[in-house]
Amino acid sequence: MNEAETQSSANDKLLSALSRLMGGENAYHITPTGEVVMCCALVDLLDVLKTLKDDEELCFSQLTDITAVDYPERELRFEMVYQLLSVKKNRRVRLVVAVGESDIVPSVVPLYSSANWAEREVWDMFGIFFSGHPDMRRLLTDYGFEGHPLRKDFPLTGYVEVRYSETERRVVYEPTKLVQEFRDFDFLSPWEGMQMPNLAAEEDEEQEKAGE
């Protein structure tokens, strides 16, 4: 049995175990790259993670990462993504949970201490709040920062700009200002520029004709 067949067999066993332990209300599938993905409802998140961690057949004892994905067009705007690793079984699974913009997600820090900073980063970047988190502060942006930069509707220029004020002797925050005269608008793409006529060549050709 080659490596691909071994991986496929291991994934089939994992899906069978997940189906048996979690029931039919959860969705499971394997991506084209061979990754096992599981979906559950937000209300079931803690119970599902506890089962994945504590069950002897699964043993997903490590939470390697937490992140989110923003889909503004969806009713449940965000997807929370939990990456889990079973060192004992040499398996990985990805848990995906749909979350509405106003939903509050329960913190999984009591189950996985590694979730501490990851949840703070998701709160900072996406604005998803976690109930029961021991220290729900921003992690990557500065104090007083407005907005959540990884949301699809966050403006590319941000809302405020930061500078050091010599008069006030401190860092100050001001609304973002874009000075029009310093912005260079070039509406020609490089491909369009290449298609423009070679004016120098045309001028040389006209001079040659005049010389004849």
N, C-alpha and C positions, 0 to 999 in steps of 0.2 A: 504494500500500500504506500503510495507516494505521499508527499507532504500535503498536497491539496486535498487528497482523499481523507487523510488523517484529520485535517482541520474541519472538513465538511462533516465527518462523523462526530467530532467533538461538539460542533455547533448543533447538530441534530439532537444529541444527548442533552445539551444545555436547554434547547427550546422545549424538549420533552419535560425536563425537570421544572422549568418555569411554568409551563402550562399546568402541570400537576399541582404545583404548590400555590400558584397565584390564581388559578381559576381561569375561566374563559372570558371574563370581562376585560382582561388586559390584552393588548395587541403585541405580537412579536413578529419580527421579520429579520432576515439577513440581507445586508447590503451587497451590492455587486463586488465589493472588496472583502467580503467575508466577515463583516462586523455584525454582531448581534445587537439589535435595537429593540427596546421594550418601551411601551407607552402606558401611562397610567393617569388617572384623574388626580387633580390637586389634593382632594380630600383623602386620597389613599397614599399620598407620598410617604409619610413617615412609616406607615405599616409595611409598605412594599420594601422600603430601604432596610427596615429592621429584619424582615424575612430574608432579604438578599444577604445581609451580613451574618445573621445568626444561624441560618439553616446549615446543617453539616454537609448537605449535598451541594450547596452553592458556595458558601464561604467567601463572599465578596467582602473581605475585611478591610480593603483600602479604597478610599475615595480619592482618585488621582486629580480630578479637576471638576469645577463647576463653571458653566458659562450660560449665556442666554443668546437668543436670536430674535430679532425684531421683524415682525411681519405686520406693518401698519394697516394693511387692507383686511386683515382677519378680525373677526369678532373677538376672539381670544388672541390678543396682539402678540404675546411673547411665547417662546418656548424655552423652558428651563432645561438644561442638559447636564446630566450627572454621569461622569465617567467612573466606572467601578472596576476594580482588579481583584481577582482571587489568586493570591500567591500560591496557595495550597493546591488549587486545581489547574493553575496556569490558564485562566480564562479571563476574558474581559466582556463587559456588557455596558451598553449605553442606555440610560433611562431618560426619556423625554416626557416633559409635563407641560401641557398647554396652560398658560396663565393670562388672565385678563389684565388690562391696564390698571384697574383699581383693586385687583386681588392682592392679598397679603399671603406670602409664602411662609410656611413654618420653617424655622431654622433647623438644620440637621447637625448643628454643632454638638448636641448631646450624643449623637450617634457616631459622628466622624469629626474629630477635633480639627482636621485639616480643612474643614469647610469654613473656618473662621474668616480668614482673609479673602477667600474666594467669594463668599457672600457679600463681604464689604465691597469688593470690586464690582460685582454685579449691581449692587445698590448705587454705587458711584457712577457707573457707565450707563446703566439702563433705567435706574429709578425704581427697581423692583424691591419692595421692602420685605424684610424677613422678621417675623415675630419670634420673640424669645432669643434673639441674638444677644450675646453678652456685651457687644461694643459696636453698635450700628453707626459707625462714622464713615465718611468718605475715605478712600484709600489712595487714589492716584491723583486727584485734583487738589487744588489748594483750598484753604479755609475761605469761606465766603463765595465759592464758585457757584454759578447758577446754571441749571440744566444738567443734562446727562448726555455726554458726547457720542455714545454709540447708538443712540436712537436715530432712526432714519430721518426724522424731521428736525434734527438738530442742525442749525445753520453751519456751513463750513467755516465761517468767520467767527463763530461763537457769539455770545451776547455781550461780554465785557472784555476789556483789555487791561493788562497790568503794566504799571510802570513805577519807577521810583521817583517820588516828588522831592526835588531839592528844597523847595520852600517848606514843605510839611515834614521833611526828614523821615519819610516812611513810604512803604509800598501802598499805592492807591489803586482802586478799581474804577474804571470809567466805561461808559457805553462805547462799543466798538465804532470807530470812525474810519471810513474809507475815503481818502482824499482823491477826488476825481482826476485832477491833473497829473497825478503820479501813476495812474492806471493805464496800461498800454493794451488797447484792444486790437488784436490782429485776427481778423475774421477769415483769413486765408489759411487753409491747412497746408502742410509741406507738399502734399500731392498737387494741390491747386497751384502752388508757387512754381512747381516744376513744369506745369503745363503752360505757363505764361510765355509769350513770344520772346525770343532772344533779340532784344532791341539793338544791341551792339552789332550782332551779326547782320541784321537787316540794314543797319547804317553803312557797314563796310560794303555790302552788296550794292547799295545805291551809288556809293562813290565809285566803285569799279565800273558800273554802267555809265556813269557820267564821264569817266576818263576815256571810254571807248569812243 
